[in-house]
Amino acid sequence: MSSNLSNDIHAALNGLINQFWAGLIQHRSHVTILSALGYDKLAKDMQQRILDEPETIEALQKRLLELDGQIAFQAYAPMLGRDVRGILGNDLQLQEQGLPVLAEAARLAAERSDTATRRLIEDIIVDEEAHLNWLKDEVSLLERLGDPLYLARSAR
């Protein structure tokens, strides 16, 4: 891979690392907020959805280093919700914004004939789509049941 081509991949991987650090901070904060509000069931469900995020960050970092890149990222401030509706909405927005970035990084890796990076990112996309679908289902359930019933089912 030429230097310019690998620099594109390095930048894409660092961008994904940024994205996942910010997401991890936001999701972990939301789990803590939900628990503090007494919505332990929802907090536990959300926690299960993010267990693999540190491993995803590590895999992206390892791949970057394998390509002789340098880890250079800055995690962005999370968009924290103050209530269940805000938490689910912010996490849904984060997931929806993240998938096109992942798809573009996979496309770039394919264009650069970097099969290992492309496959890594495609595997991440599958997991992120599942997380997005879970969030969409929760938001839909909240809309159908209304706040009182949804919150009652999300509590301890």
C-alpha positions as CSV (number, residue, x, y, z in Angstrom):
1,M,0.0,0.0,0.0
2,S,1.4,3.4,-0.9
3,S,1.9,6.0,1.8
4,N,-1.0,8.2,0.6
5,L,-3.3,5.2,0.4
6,S,-2.3,3.9,3.8
7,N,-2.7,7.4,5.3
8,D,-6.3,7.4,4.1
9,I,-6.8,4.1,5.9
10,H,-5.0,5.4,9.0
11,A,-7.3,8.4,9.1
12,A,-10.4,6.3,8.7
13,L,-9.4,3.9,11.5
14,N,-8.6,6.8,13.8
15,G,-11.9,8.3,12.9
16,L,-13.6,5.1,13.9
17,I,-11.7,4.9,17.1
18,N,-12.9,8.5,17.9
19,Q,-16.4,7.4,17.2
20,F,-16.3,4.3,19.3
21,W,-14.7,6.1,22.3
22,A,-17.3,8.8,22.2
23,G,-20.0,6.1,21.9
24,L,-18.6,4.1,24.8
25,I,-18.5,7.2,27.0
26,Q,-22.1,8.1,26.1
27,H,-23.5,4.6,26.4
28,R,-21.8,3.9,29.7
29,S,-23.0,7.3,31.1
30,H,-26.5,6.4,30.0
31,V,-26.3,3.0,31.7
32,T,-25.3,4.8,34.9
33,I,-28.1,7.4,34.6
34,L,-30.7,4.8,33.9
35,S,-29.6,2.9,37.0
36,A,-29.7,6.0,39.1
37,L,-33.2,6.7,37.9
38,G,-34.3,3.2,39.0
39,Y,-34.6,1.8,35.5
40,D,-32.4,-1.2,36.2
41,K,-33.9,-3.5,33.7
42,L,-33.3,-1.1,30.8
43,A,-29.8,-0.3,32.1
44,K,-29.0,-4.0,32.2
45,D,-30.3,-4.5,28.7
46,M,-28.3,-1.5,27.4
47,Q,-25.2,-2.7,29.2
48,Q,-25.5,-6.0,27.4
49,R,-25.5,-4.2,24.0
50,I,-22.3,-2.4,24.7
51,L,-20.2,-5.1,26.3
52,D,-18.1,-5.5,23.1
53,E,-17.3,-1.9,22.5
54,P,-14.0,-1.9,24.4
55,E,-13.0,-4.9,22.3
56,T,-14.1,-3.1,19.1
57,I,-11.9,-0.2,20.0
58,E,-9.0,-2.5,20.7
59,A,-9.4,-4.3,17.4
60,L,-9.5,-1.0,15.5
61,Q,-6.3,0.1,17.3
62,K,-4.5,-3.2,16.7
63,R,-5.4,-3.0,13.0
64,L,-4.1,0.6,12.8
65,L,-0.8,-0.4,14.5
66,E,-0.5,-3.4,12.1
67,L,-0.7,-0.9,9.3
68,D,2.2,1.1,10.9
69,G,-0.3,3.9,11.8
70,Q,-0.3,5.8,15.0
71,I,-3.2,6.0,17.3
72,A,-4.3,9.6,17.3
73,F,-7.8,10.3,18.4
74,Q,-9.8,12.7,20.5
75,A,-13.1,11.5,22.0
76,Y,-15.9,13.9,21.6
77,A,-18.3,15.1,24.3
78,P,-21.2,12.7,24.6
79,M,-24.8,13.7,24.0
80,L,-26.3,12.8,27.3
81,G,-30.0,12.4,27.8
82,R,-31.6,13.4,31.1
83,D,-34.5,11.0,30.9
84,V,-35.3,7.7,29.2
85,R,-36.7,9.3,26.1
86,G,-33.6,11.6,25.8
87,I,-31.3,8.7,26.4
88,L,-32.8,6.4,23.8
89,G,-33.1,9.3,21.3
90,N,-29.5,10.3,21.7
91,D,-28.2,6.8,21.5
92,L,-30.4,6.2,18.4
93,Q,-29.0,9.3,16.8
94,L,-25.4,8.2,17.6
95,Q,-26.0,4.8,16.0
96,E,-27.7,6.3,12.9
97,Q,-24.8,8.7,12.4
98,G,-22.2,6.1,12.9
99,L,-23.3,3.5,10.4
100,P,-22.6,5.6,7.3
101,V,-19.1,6.4,8.6
102,L,-18.4,2.7,9.1
103,A,-19.8,1.9,5.6
104,E,-17.5,4.6,4.1
105,A,-14.5,3.2,5.9
106,A,-15.3,-0.3,4.6
107,R,-15.7,1.1,1.1
108,L,-12.3,2.9,1.4
109,A,-10.6,-0.3,2.6
110,A,-12.1,-2.3,-0.3
111,E,-11.1,0.4,-2.8
112,R,-7.5,0.2,-1.3
113,S,-7.6,-3.6,-1.5
114,D,-7.2,-3.8,2.3
115,T,-9.3,-6.9,2.8
116,A,-8.4,-7.4,6.5
117,T,-9.5,-3.9,7.4
118,R,-12.7,-4.2,5.3
119,R,-13.7,-7.4,6.9
120,L,-13.0,-6.1,10.4
121,I,-15.2,-3.1,9.7
122,E,-17.9,-5.2,8.0
123,D,-18.1,-7.4,11.2
124,I,-18.4,-4.2,13.3
125,I,-21.2,-3.0,11.0
126,V,-23.2,-6.2,11.7
127,D,-23.0,-5.6,15.4
128,E,-23.8,-1.9,15.1
129,E,-26.9,-2.7,13.0
130,A,-28.1,-5.1,15.7
131,H,-27.6,-2.3,18.3
132,L,-29.5,0.1,16.1
133,N,-32.4,-2.3,15.6
134,W,-32.6,-2.8,19.4
135,L,-32.7,1.0,19.9
136,K,-35.4,1.4,17.2
137,D,-37.5,-1.3,18.9
138,E,-37.2,0.3,22.3
139,V,-38.1,3.8,20.9
140,S,-41.1,2.2,19.0
141,L,-42.2,0.4,22.2
142,L,-41.9,3.7,24.2
143,E,-44.1,5.4,21.6
144,R,-46.7,2.7,21.5
145,L,-46.9,2.1,25.3
146,G,-46.4,5.7,26.3
147,D,-44.1,6.8,29.1
148,P,-45.9,5.4,32.1
149,L,-46.2,1.8,30.9
150,Y,-42.8,1.8,29.2
151,L,-41.1,3.2,32.3
152,A,-42.9,0.7,34.6
153,R,-41.6,-2.2,32.4
154,S,-38.1,-0.7,32.4
155,A,-37.8,-0.4,36.2
156,R,-36.4,-2.9,38.7
